[in-house]
Structures are given as C-alpha cells and as structure tokens.
C-alpha cells in the first residue's frame, strides 16, 4: 500500500488562458501531466454565459476520471463560480460554505471554502480548499475563520489534513502567519529548494497560492510546473506536492 500521495492546487481563472482562449480541456491536460491524486481548483465557472454554459468542474473531473465536489461561492445568472476538490479516490463532502466578507464593504466578491474527506488507497485525508479575498482585512477574517472551530479546529477535522488554495497573501503577511501557526507550509524546509512563485504564470514572482499540511504529513517533493502549456492555460501556475502519509 503506497504511503505517498500527490496533491495539486490550481487557480484556473475560469479556464481562460493568458491567450484569451477558453479551454477546460487544456486545464485538464495540465493537471493530467502533473499526475495528481487530489486536486483543488479555484475560479471555476458552472453554467455561465461568459464561459459558454460549461460546468467546468464536471467536465474536468470526467476527463480525468476523478470524483469531485464543486461549491459555488457566487451565484450569477443561472450558474455559479467557485471552488472544487477532485480525487482519484472517493470524495465525501463534509462542508461547503462562505467565508467571512468585510461588513464595511458588502460589494466585495463573495468567497467560499470546501472541505472533503478523501479515501485513497486505504488512507483517509481531510482536504480543505479555499480562495481568499483581495482586501487585507477581509483575508484576516477569512484566515481566522478557516483555522477556527467551524473548519480546521472542528472535532471532525482529524489529521492528516491539508489546506490549500489561492490565499492572495504572500509569505510573511499577517494572514500567512495566522495559517502557519496551525499548519506547515509545504514550500518551507524542503532541502535544497527555495519557495517558488505561482503568479502570474508568464513571470511568477508572487507566491500567493499555498498548501499547508498538518505536522504528521512529510513533504517529499514540491514543484511549480512551468511548461509551455501551464504558462498559457491560466494566469496562475499549479502547485504540486508529494506527501508521505503517517
């Protein structure tokens, strides 16, 4: 029984690439090349006219032959926009809900999180995926919420656990410090490797896409694939991590 799993987090920008082309299948190809067991995706459209009414999470999951759950953070027209968790194993949805917005700025884009229990090759893993806001104060509220009793500190959120997504926060920020009080940043402490940025995909100098893991998970490898395909498929690059289970 394998004790390693590969996890990928990826902001797919509604599957619209830096060339302006809409292509969920191109995103699926990027993920397939990474050979991930568990996938967290942000900025997915479902049934929106702007992206030809495609249920992007469903199409990507079916193409990759993965199980999935999608949560719409924002309801637009007759469809939605949000986050998804996909896996080669079973995906049991535990919770999907909004994360706090700034009460002084109700016009800010709604943000959400999704929590699933993944059963994969005889192992059980808790996976939480989210996409934080653009306002610093809002991100702090969201970080406190996600590390609180409704999410990571919930009694059912047993270790091993993984938190990943687009946090719109750099390492060293207050949000980052709040998160790393509870979990380990996979890009820190990997021997012989410096943390790598994920945005923008053409020149990724900012590290705003993160993966945090419980201390019982060992990081074996981290990569940010910069291929001709990944540079154009989205404005973010994927973050791919190989973890050893306890």
C-alpha positions in Angstrom: 0.0 0.0 0.0 1.5 3.3 -1.1 2.1 5.8 1.6 2.6 8.8 -0.7 0.0 11.0 -2.4 0.4 13.8 -4.9 -1.8 16.9 -4.2 -2.2 19.8 -6.6 -3.8 23.3 -6.0 -4.5 25.5 -9.0 -6.4 28.7 -9.7 -7.7 28.1 -13.2 -9.1 31.6 -14.0 -12.4 30.3 -15.3 -10.3 28.1 -17.7 -9.5 31.2 -19.7 -5.8 31.3 -20.6 -3.4 34.2 -21.0 -4.0 34.0 -24.7 -7.7 34.7 -24.1 -8.8 31.2 -25.1 -11.4 29.3 -23.1 -10.4 25.7 -22.7 -11.3 23.5 -19.7 -9.7 20.6 -21.6 -6.4 22.4 -21.6 -6.6 22.8 -17.8 -7.4 19.1 -17.6 -4.3 18.4 -19.6 -2.1 20.4 -17.3 -3.5 18.5 -14.3 -3.0 15.2 -16.1 0.6 16.0 -16.8 1.1 16.5 -13.1 -0.3 13.1 -12.3 -2.0 14.3 -9.1 -4.1 12.1 -6.8 -6.0 15.0 -5.2 -6.8 18.3 -6.9 -8.1 21.6 -5.5 -9.3 24.1 -8.1 -10.3 27.8 -7.7 -12.2 30.1 -10.0 -14.3 27.6 -11.8 -17.5 28.5 -13.7 -20.6 26.4 -13.9 -23.5 27.3 -16.3 -22.4 30.9 -17.0 -22.9 32.5 -20.4 -19.4 34.1 -20.2 -17.9 30.6 -20.4 -20.4 29.0 -22.8 -22.6 27.5 -20.0 -19.9 24.8 -19.3 -19.9 23.1 -15.9 -16.1 23.3 -15.8 -15.6 21.2 -12.6 -17.7 18.4 -14.0 -16.0 18.4 -17.4 -12.5 18.4 -15.9 -13.4 15.7 -13.5 -15.0 13.5 -16.1 -12.0 14.0 -18.5 -9.6 12.9 -15.7 -11.9 10.1 -14.5 -11.9 11.6 -11.0 -14.6 12.0 -8.3 -15.4 15.6 -7.4 -17.4 18.2 -5.4 -18.0 21.8 -6.5 -19.1 24.7 -4.3 -20.4 27.9 -5.8 -19.2 30.9 -3.8 -21.0 33.3 -6.1 -24.4 32.8 -7.9 -24.5 34.6 -11.2 -27.3 34.5 -13.7 -28.4 30.8 -13.7 -25.0 29.4 -12.7 -22.2 29.8 -10.3 -18.5 30.4 -9.7 -16.3 28.8 -7.0 -14.0 26.0 -5.9 -13.8 22.2 -6.3 -12.0 19.2 -4.9 -11.3 16.3 -7.2 -9.7 12.9 -6.4 -8.8 9.6 -7.8 -10.3 8.1 -4.7 -13.8 8.8 -3.2 -14.7 12.4 -2.2 -17.1 12.7 0.7 -18.3 16.3 1.1 -18.1 17.4 4.8 -18.9 21.1 4.4 -19.1 23.8 1.7 -19.9 27.4 2.9 -19.0 31.0 2.5 -16.0 32.5 4.4 -16.5 36.0 6.0 -16.6 39.1 4.0 -15.8 42.6 5.2 -19.0 44.0 6.7 -17.9 47.6 5.8 -17.6 46.5 2.1 -20.6 44.3 1.2 -19.8 44.8 -2.5 -16.6 42.7 -2.2 -16.6 39.4 -4.1 -18.1 36.6 -2.1 -15.5 33.9 -1.1 -16.0 30.3 0.0 -14.4 27.1 1.1 -15.0 23.4 0.6 -14.0 20.6 2.9 -14.0 16.9 1.9 -12.8 13.6 3.3 -10.8 11.7 0.7 -10.4 8.0 0.8 -7.5 7.0 -1.3 -5.6 3.6 -1.4 -6.6 2.7 2.1 -5.9 6.1 3.6 -8.2 8.9 4.8 -7.2 12.6 4.4 -9.1 15.8 5.2 -8.8 18.3 2.4 -9.9 22.0 2.7 -9.7 24.3 -0.4 -10.5 28.0 -0.4 -9.9 31.3 -2.2 -9.4 34.4 -0.1 -10.3 37.9 -0.9 -8.3 40.9 -2.3 -8.7 43.1 0.8 -6.2 42.6 3.6 -8.8 43.0 6.5 -11.1 40.6 4.8 -8.3 38.0 4.3 -7.5 38.2 8.1 -11.2 37.4 8.9 -11.1 34.6 6.5 -7.9 33.1 7.9 -9.3 33.3 11.4 -12.5 31.6 10.3 -10.7 28.8 8.4 -8.4 28.0 11.3 -11.3 28.2 13.8 -13.8 25.7 15.2 -16.0 25.6 12.1 -13.2 24.4 9.8 -9.7 23.2 10.8 -10.3 23.2 14.5 -13.6 21.3 14.1 -13.6 17.9 16.0 -14.3 16.0 12.8 -11.3 17.6 11.0 -8.9 14.8 12.1 -5.3 14.6 10.9 -3.8 14.2 8.4 -5.2 17.4 7.0 -4.4 19.6 4.0 -5.4 23.3 3.5 -4.8 24.7 0.0 -5.9 27.3 -2.4 -5.3 30.9 -3.6 -4.9 33.0 -0.4 -4.0 36.2 -2.2 -1.3 36.6 0.6 2.4 36.5 0.4 4.7 34.6 2.9 5.4 36.9 5.8 1.9 38.5 5.7 -0.4 38.5 8.8 -2.7 36.0 7.0 0.3 33.7 6.3 1.4 33.9 9.9 -2.1 33.1 11.2 -2.2 30.0 8.9 1.3 28.8 9.8 0.5 28.9 13.5 -1.7 25.9 12.8 -0.1 24.1 9.8 3.1 23.7 8.0 3.9 25.5 4.7 5.0 22.8 2.2 7.4 25.1 0.5 9.3 25.8 3.7 12.0 23.4 4.8 12.4 21.4 1.6 16.2 20.7 1.5 18.0 22.4 -1.4 14.9 24.1 -2.7 13.7 27.7 -2.5 10.0 28.6 -2.5 8.7 29.4 -5.9 6.0 31.8 -7.1 2.8 30.8 -8.9 1.5 34.1 -10.2 1.4 35.5 -12.9 2.1 32.4 -14.9 4.2 34.2 -17.5 6.6 35.6 -14.9 5.7 34.0 -11.5 7.3 36.3 -8.9 4.5 36.2 -6.4 3.8 33.3 -4.0 0.0 33.6 -3.3 -1.1 30.0 -4.0 -0.2 27.9 -0.9 -0.6 24.4 0.6 -0.5 23.9 4.3 -0.4 20.5 5.9 -0.7 19.0 9.4 2.6 18.2 11.1 2.1 14.4 10.6 2.5 14.8 6.9 6.0 14.7 5.5 6.8 16.8 2.4 8.8 14.7 -0.1 8.7 16.9 -3.2 7.3 20.3 -4.3 7.1 21.6 -7.8 5.6 24.5 -9.7 5.4 23.2 -13.3 6.4 25.9 -15.8 5.7 24.3 -19.1 4.6 25.9 -22.4 1.1 24.6 -21.6 0.9 25.7 -18.0 2.2 29.2 -18.8 -0.7 29.8 -21.1 -3.6 27.7 -19.7 -4.3 30.0 -16.7 -2.8 33.2 -15.2 -1.7 31.1 -12.3 0.7 28.1 -12.2 -0.2 24.9 -10.4 1.5 23.9 -7.1 2.1 20.2 -6.9 3.3 18.4 -3.7 4.1 14.8 -2.9 3.3 14.0 0.7 4.1 10.9 2.8 1.2 9.8 5.0 1.7 8.9 8.6 
